[in-house]
Amino acid sequence: METPTTQPTPSKEWQELKTKIEALCDEQEKIYQPQFEAIFTALYELEDGQRVIYNTNGWNMGQPLPDKADEGLIAQAINKAGFAKKKSIAEGFLRYANTVIKGKRLQVEMALQNAKELTPPQPAVVAGWVFKPFANIIAPMELHSTINKVVADEALKGVFDSTTDIADESIDVLLDELMMAEAFNIPCSLTHYTEELKRYNLILGQNSFFDRDCTRLLLATLKEAVLSLKEYTDQPNRLKKAIADIVKRFDDVKVWGIFFQILVLQGLCDMLERLDINEGESGYDEAQAFYNWLIEELCKKGWWFACVSSMAYGDGDLLRFEPLCAYLMSTTAGQLVQKALNNDKTTDTLSDERADAQQLPDELNTDRANKYFEKAIKAGIINYNKGRYGKEANITKAQLAYFLEKVFCPNNTDKFPEQALNILFNESRLGKARGANIDNKDGKPRGYERIDEVFKE
């Protein structure tokens, strides 16, 4: 039985766009050849800016697109990859590149059409963290894994004072220095905080939320904030202004700015929560007043993240937020924000929501998927940990693609939801792996028997 929907019947324009996009996707799959990967690698080596044009695994719809592929640059890439004399590969790649660009343009049109026709979505819940946008989500934003040069040179200029070399210090040096801080004339440390960020895979882990460049920037900014705390301990108003100025510098950093602001403020809160000072002792009242101010500022940023800024997030972005949201749900400020958003729900209710975080995104959330994902986890084929799905180490990518095909395309009639699955499992080109299986004599990968066992009733 189909679930009743409150969405209006799609218009003729929407249906036409959908048909065009599906036709282009089919064409793209037919054109694709494995040799294209070497040409893409060569293309990005020649001009890294080409990545944003051809990346299809989460991309920024606000990114300007050319009318067509740069034939001259592509010719250089084909030659560099060693396929200049392979006419079918060379012509196929150029056609494929133009198909990607055309497809992206159609998706932008579709997003704008959605904004006109669709009613606002239900609030998304990620690791217990509820997003309540104030308007429709129009287009997903690409979450860049690094702070690029433009951001570093323009949006973040002034983060570091010209008289300090903090920006040039290594991650290891910064971690060591954050072990020895001082607040309100009492020795303290940010070690607990940085270890928590590691535990939630926000920094310094495999596929962490922040890559090493972002991590170094975060730690360096924390060090600057800690130095301000030491310098202005006896000047509360000047201290608040110094911290506010540090945080404000990230205001113009699109998407990523709010994450830095939250984690810098949270770092100071975490440090003060572990400050060895008791009520009645010298500095206690000042420390408590500053902590209260930090919590208030942090709640404002948390509210912005959950409500206002979430207008720019798509489903793929929300998946990327799971480690951050899980961590925020463990903090005082995060729980205060969510309690307000959930109309004063109790902590027990919030815990129940966290336990339900394993729910699949809407596009993939079917009874069949839930049933076999659970069985596959028990069978040791896939795993779920801290808001992330992944294949087990002894499972090949071909086996994973075969499993997902049997889940979502049991009769080979449904469209394989490649992009959503790539994001869910943090993989690339699962559709290509699936195609390689189909090309095998029996249409199955090596070790298929283990996958087939999951589907036996």
C-alpha positions in Angstrom: 0.0 0.0 0.0 1.4 3.4 -1.0 1.9 6.0 1.7 -0.5 9.0 1.2 1.3 12.1 0.1 0.4 15.8 0.5 2.6 16.8 -2.4 0.8 18.3 -5.5 0.6 16.4 -8.8 3.8 17.2 -10.7 3.4 19.7 -13.6 4.0 18.9 -17.2 7.2 20.9 -17.1 8.4 18.8 -14.1 7.6 15.5 -15.8 9.4 16.6 -19.0 12.5 17.5 -17.0 12.4 14.2 -15.2 12.1 12.3 -18.5 15.1 14.3 -19.9 17.2 13.6 -16.9 16.5 9.9 -16.9 17.3 9.7 -20.6 20.6 11.4 -20.0 21.4 9.1 -17.2 20.8 6.1 -19.4 22.9 7.7 -22.2 25.7 8.4 -19.7 25.8 4.8 -18.5 26.0 3.5 -22.2 28.8 5.9 -23.1 31.0 5.2 -20.1 34.2 3.2 -20.5 36.6 2.3 -17.7 39.4 4.0 -19.5 37.7 7.4 -18.8 39.0 7.2 -15.3 42.6 7.7 -16.5 41.6 10.6 -18.7 39.8 12.3 -15.7 42.9 11.9 -13.6 45.0 13.5 -16.4 42.4 16.3 -16.8 42.5 17.2 -13.1 46.3 17.1 -13.1 46.2 19.6 -16.0 43.6 21.8 -14.3 42.2 21.0 -10.9 39.3 23.3 -11.4 37.8 20.8 -13.8 36.8 18.6 -10.8 33.8 20.9 -9.9 32.5 20.5 -13.5 32.6 16.8 -13.7 32.2 15.7 -10.1 28.8 13.9 -9.8 29.0 12.6 -6.2 27.7 15.6 -4.3 28.2 19.0 -6.1 27.3 22.6 -5.6 24.4 23.6 -7.8 25.5 27.2 -7.4 28.8 26.5 -9.2 28.9 28.1 -12.7 29.0 25.5 -15.5 30.4 26.0 -19.0 28.2 25.6 -22.0 30.2 22.7 -23.2 33.4 20.8 -22.4 36.8 22.4 -23.1 37.8 20.4 -26.2 41.4 21.7 -26.2 42.0 20.8 -22.6 40.3 17.4 -23.0 42.5 16.7 -26.0 45.5 17.4 -23.9 44.2 15.0 -21.1 43.4 12.3 -23.7 47.0 12.6 -25.0 48.5 12.6 -21.5 46.5 9.5 -20.6 47.8 7.7 -23.7 44.6 7.4 -25.7 45.2 10.0 -28.5 45.2 7.2 -31.1 42.2 5.5 -29.7 39.5 7.3 -31.6 36.5 5.5 -30.0 37.8 6.3 -26.5 38.7 9.9 -27.3 35.3 10.7 -29.0 33.4 8.8 -26.3 35.1 10.7 -23.5 34.3 14.1 -25.1 30.7 13.0 -25.6 30.5 11.7 -22.0 31.9 15.0 -20.7 29.3 17.1 -22.5 26.6 14.7 -21.3 27.7 15.3 -17.7 27.5 19.1 -18.1 24.1 18.9 -19.9 22.8 16.6 -17.1 23.9 19.0 -14.4 22.2 21.9 -16.1 19.0 19.9 -16.2 19.3 19.1 -12.5 19.6 22.8 -11.7 16.4 23.4 -13.6 14.7 20.5 -11.8 15.8 22.0 -8.4 14.3 25.3 -9.3 11.1 23.6 -10.5 11.0 21.7 -7.2 11.2 24.9 -5.3 8.1 26.2 -7.1 6.0 23.1 -6.9 6.9 21.1 -3.7 5.7 21.8 -0.2 8.4 22.0 2.5 9.8 18.7 3.5 9.4 17.2 7.0 12.2 18.0 9.4 15.3 15.8 8.9 16.8 13.9 11.9 20.5 13.1 11.8 22.0 11.2 14.7 19.2 12.6 16.9 19.8 16.2 15.7 16.7 17.7 14.2 16.9 20.1 11.3 14.0 22.5 10.9 14.7 24.7 7.9 12.7 27.9 7.5 12.2 27.4 3.8 12.4 24.7 1.1 15.7 23.0 0.5 16.3 24.1 -3.1 19.7 22.4 -3.8 22.3 20.4 -2.1 25.6 22.0 -1.3 28.8 20.3 -1.9 30.8 19.9 1.3 34.4 20.6 0.2 36.9 18.4 2.1 39.4 21.3 2.2 39.6 25.0 2.8 40.6 26.1 -0.7 42.9 28.9 -1.6 40.2 31.4 -2.3 38.7 30.9 1.2 42.0 31.0 2.9 43.1 34.1 1.1 39.9 36.1 1.2 37.2 34.8 3.6 39.6 33.8 6.3 42.1 36.7 6.0 42.7 38.1 9.5 42.0 34.9 11.4 45.6 35.0 12.4 47.4 38.1 13.6 50.4 39.1 11.5 52.6 39.0 14.6 52.1 35.3 15.2 53.1 32.2 13.4 50.2 30.1 14.6 49.0 29.5 11.1 52.3 27.8 10.1 52.4 25.3 13.0 51.9 21.6 12.4 48.9 19.7 13.8 51.1 17.7 16.2 52.7 20.9 17.6 49.2 22.5 18.0 47.9 19.4 19.8 50.8 19.5 22.2 50.4 23.2 22.9 46.7 22.8 23.6 47.6 20.4 26.4 49.0 23.3 28.3 46.4 26.1 28.5 45.4 28.6 31.2 42.1 30.1 32.1 41.3 32.4 35.1 44.9 31.9 36.3 44.4 28.1 36.5 46.3 25.5 34.4 43.9 23.6 32.1 43.9 21.6 28.9 42.0 21.0 25.6 43.2 17.4 25.5 39.8 16.0 26.5 38.1 18.0 23.8 40.5 17.0 21.0 40.2 13.4 22.0 36.4 13.7 21.8 36.6 15.1 18.3 38.8 12.1 17.4 36.3 9.7 19.0 33.4 11.0 16.9 35.6 11.0 13.8 35.5 14.8 13.4 39.3 15.1 13.1 42.3 12.9 12.3 40.5 9.7 11.4 39.7 7.8 8.2 37.3 10.0 6.2 37.0 12.4 9.1 34.5 15.2 8.9 37.4 17.7 8.8 40.4 16.8 6.7 43.9 17.8 7.9 43.8 21.3 6.5 40.6 22.0 8.2 41.8 20.3 11.4 44.9 22.5 11.5 42.9 25.6 11.0 40.5 24.6 13.8 43.3 23.8 16.2 45.1 27.0 15.4 42.0 29.0 15.9 41.4 27.3 19.2 44.9 28.2 20.2 44.3 31.9 19.4 41.1 31.8 21.5 43.0 30.2 24.4 45.7 32.8 24.2 43.0 35.5 24.3 41.4 33.8 27.4 44.8 33.9 29.2 45.5 37.5 28.2 42.1 39.0 29.1 41.2 36.9 32.1 40.8 40.0 34.3 38.9 42.0 31.6 35.6 40.1 31.0 34.2 42.5 28.4 37.4 42.6 26.4 37.6 38.8 26.6 34.1 38.4 25.2 34.9 40.9 22.4 38.2 39.0 21.5 36.4 35.7 21.3 33.5 37.2 19.4 35.9 38.7 16.9 37.6 35.4 16.3 34.3 33.7 15.7 33.0 36.5 13.5 35.8 36.0 11.0 34.1 32.8 9.8 30.8 34.6 9.0 31.6 34.9 5.3 32.8 31.3 4.9 30.0 29.5 3.0 28.8 26.2 4.5 31.9 25.5 6.5 32.0 28.7 8.6 29.2 27.7 11.0 31.1 24.4 11.8 34.2 26.2 12.7 32.3 28.7 14.9 30.5 25.9 16.8 33.6 23.8 17.4 35.7 26.8 18.5 33.1 27.8 21.1 32.4 24.2 22.1 36.2 23.7 22.7 36.2 26.6 25.2 33.1 25.3 26.9 34.6 21.8 27.2 37.8 23.3 28.7 35.9 25.3 31.3 33.7 22.4 32.2 36.9 20.6 33.4 38.5 23.7 35.1 39.7 22.8 38.5 37.9 25.5 40.4 35.2 25.4 43.1 32.5 27.8 44.1 33.8 30.5 46.4 37.4 30.3 45.1 39.0 33.2 43.4 38.0 33.5 39.8 35.0 31.2 40.1 32.3 33.8 39.5 34.2 35.2 36.5 34.7 31.8 35.0 31.0 30.9 35.5 29.9 34.2 33.9 32.1 33.6 30.9 30.9 30.0 30.6 27.3 31.1 30.6 28.1 33.6 27.9 29.8 30.9 25.8 26.8 28.6 26.1 24.4 31.4 25.1 26.6 32.1 22.0 26.9 28.4 21.2 23.1 27.9 21.4 22.7 30.8 18.9 25.1 29.1 16.5 23.5 25.7 17.1 20.1 27.1 16.3 21.4 28.7 13.1 22.9 25.4 12.0 19.6 23.5 12.7 17.3 26.0 11.2 18.6 28.8 9.0 21.7 27.4 7.4 19.9 24.0 6.8 18.0 25.6 3.9 21.1 24.9 1.8 21.5 21.3 2.7 20.4 18.3 0.7 20.1 14.6 1.7 23.7 13.9 0.8 25.0 16.7 3.0 22.9 15.5 5.9 24.6 12.1 5.7 27.9 13.9 5.9 26.8 15.6 9.1 26.2 12.5 11.1 29.5 12.5 13.1 29.0 16.2 13.8 25.4 15.9 14.9 26.2 12.8 17.0 28.8 14.9 18.8 26.6 17.9 19.3 23.9 15.7 20.8 26.4 14.8 23.5 27.0 18.5 24.5 25.1 20.7 26.9 24.4 23.4 24.2 23.4 20.9 21.6 20.8 19.3 23.9 19.5 22.7 24.8 19.0 23.6 21.2 17.3 20.3 20.4 15.1 20.6 23.5 13.9 23.9 22.3 13.3 22.7 18.7 11.4 19.6 20.0 9.1 21.6 22.2 10.8 20.7 25.4 10.9 16.9 24.7 12.6 15.1 27.5 16.1 13.7 27.4 14.7 10.2 27.2 12.8 11.2 24.0 16.0 12.6 22.5 17.8 9.3 23.4 15.1 7.4 21.6 15.7 9.6 18.5 19.4 8.9 18.6 18.7 5.2 18.7 16.6 5.5 15.6 19.5 7.3 13.7 20.1 4.1 11.7 17.1 4.9 9.5 18.0 5.1 5.8 17.5 8.3 3.9 14.1 8.7 2.3 15.2 7.7 -1.2 16.5 4.4 0.0 14.1 3.8 3.0 12.0 0.9 1.9 10.7 -2.2 3.8 12.9 -4.4 1.6 16.0 -2.3 2.2 15.5 -2.2 6.0 15.0 -6.0 6.0 18.1 -6.9 4.1 20.3 -4.3 5.5 19.6 -5.7 8.9 20.3 -9.2 7.7 23.5 -8.1 5.9 24.8 -6.5 9.1 24.2 -9.7 11.0 25.9 -11.7 8.2 29.0 -9.5 8.4 28.6 -8.1 4.9 28.0 -4.4 5.8 28.4 -2.5 9.0 26.9 0.5 10.7 29.0 2.6 13.2 28.5 6.1 14.5 26.0 7.1 11.8 28.0 5.6 8.9 27.4 2.6 6.7 30.3 0.7 5.2 31.2 -2.7 3.7 33.2 -5.1 5.9 36.9 -5.4 5.1 36.6 -8.9 3.6 33.8 -7.8 1.2 34.8 -6.5 -2.2 33.3 -3.5 -3.9 31.8 -5.9 -6.6 30.1 -7.9 -3.9 28.7 -4.8 -2.3 27.3 -3.6 -5.6 25.8 -7.1 -6.2 24.2 -7.0 -2.8 22.7 -3.5 -3.4 21.5 -4.5 -6.8 19.6 -7.4 -5.3 18.1 -5.0 -2.7 17.0 -2.2 -4.9 16.7 -3.8 -8.4 15.5 -7.4 -7.6 13.8 -7.7 -11.0 16.2 -5.6 -13.0 13.4 -3.1 -13.7 14.0 -0.4 -11.1 16.6 2.2 -11.5 19.8 1.7 -9.5 20.0 4.6 -7.0 23.8 5.0 -7.5 24.4 8.5 -6.2 22.5 8.0 -2.9 24.3 4.7 -2.4 27.7 6.2 -3.2 27.1 8.7 -0.4 25.6 6.3 2.0 28.6 3.9 1.8 31.2 6.6 1.1 32.1 4.8 -2.1 32.5 6.0 -5.7 31.0 4.6 -8.9 29.0 1.7 -7.4 27.1 1.7 -10.7 30.3 0.9 -12.6 31.0 -2.0 -10.2 27.5 -3.2 -10.8 28.0 -2.9 -14.6 31.2 -5.0 -14.3 29.2 -7.7 -12.6 26.6 -7.7 -15.4 29.4 -8.2 -17.9 30.5 -11.4 -16.2 29.3 -14.7 -17.7 26.8 -15.4 -15.0 26.3 -11.7 -14.1 27.7 -12.3 -10.6 31.0 -11.3 -8.9 33.4 -13.8 -7.3 32.1 -14.8 -3.9 28.5 -14.1 -4.8 27.3 -17.2 -2.8 27.8 -15.3 0.4 25.6 -12.5 -0.7 22.9 -14.9 -2.0 22.7 -16.5 1.4 21.3 -13.2 2.8 18.3 -13.4 0.5 17.4 -17.0 1.3 14.2 -17.2 3.3 
